[in-house]
């Protein structure tokens, strides 16, 4: 399985949805709070305009796009 990093913001409903979804699929992921990691925030801002940002292997997914996420993880 490819490594998963989930970049989130506090009080972000889509971020919470992404966390619930990943946990429901029993996937291991590293959650990074963008308010506490300025370098991660800069990396995410280069690619996406909002949160959450999901990094699967080397593929960046902007927002909680379940279809893209499932495709990248091979989930049907």
N, C-alpha and C positions, 0 to 999 in steps of 0.2 A: 504494500500500500504506500502511495506517495505521502510524504509528510504534509500536514495541513497546518497553516498558521491563520488564525482568525484575528483580524485587527478591528477593535471595537471602540466605541465611545460610551461613557456612562449615559443612562437615560435614553438610549437609542433603541426604539422598538424593533427595528429590523435586525439589529445586532442580537437582541434577545431571541428573536425568532431563529436566527442562524445557530445560536448556541443550542437551543431546544432541538432543532433539526439534527445537528451533528450528534448530539447525545442520543437522540432517538434511534439513530443508525449505528450506535455504539462505535463511533469513530473517535480515535484519539486525535486531539488537536491542541495546539499551543495558542492560548488566548493572550493577545497583547493589547493593553489599554493604551490608546494613542495619546491620552492626556498625560501619561507617565513616561512615555518613550518618544522623545522628540526626533530621534533619528528614524524610527519607524514611521512617524507622522510625515516626515519629509519624503521618505520613499513612497508612501501611499499617495501623497498629494501629487507626485510626479505622474501617477498613472490613473488616479480616480478622483472624483470630486466630492465624495461622501463616504459614509460608513454604512455597513461594514465593508471591509475589503478582505477577501479570502485568497490566500496563496496556497495553491495545490501543486507541490513540486515546484516547477518554474512558471506555472500559469497563474496570472493574476485575474481575479474575478471581482469586478466592481459591483457592490451591492449584493443583496441576497438573491442571487439568480439561481433558483433551484435546478432548472434545466441544465445550465452550464456546469453547475457543481456536480450534478449526477453524472453528466457526460464525462467530465474530467476524472471522476472517481470510479467510473464503470458501474454505476448503480442504475438499475432499471426500475 
